[in-house]
């Protein structure tokens, strides 16, 4: 029997597969901030330094995917923390990923703050 997190992860990956990889003009990027060496989310970095997770043709699709990403990463973190076999570094890594997802943003592909990135 599949858990809710497995089902949501499957839906998230289906959305990712359906989303176009790049846009000539327009579109939306789901970006998450970089994570520093000690697992600290570096949300003060310019958007051009953030990691693109997905690309979408609408803001609504992007926002829905961001919600799903946060839910899935949160459930993965919870399961990792509960597993006595989990290594400390794995827990720290998953916590940093979850915290970065919580700071994620949907940004228009033509946002001038992305001018120095290779997404254009």
Secondary structure, DSSP 4 states (H G I P E B T S, - for coil): ---HHHHHHHHHHHHHHHS-S--SS--EEEEE--B-TTS-B-TTS-GGGSEEEEEESSHHHHHHHHHHHHHHHHHHHHHHHH-TT--HHHHHHHHHHHHHHHT-EEEETT-GGGTTSTT-
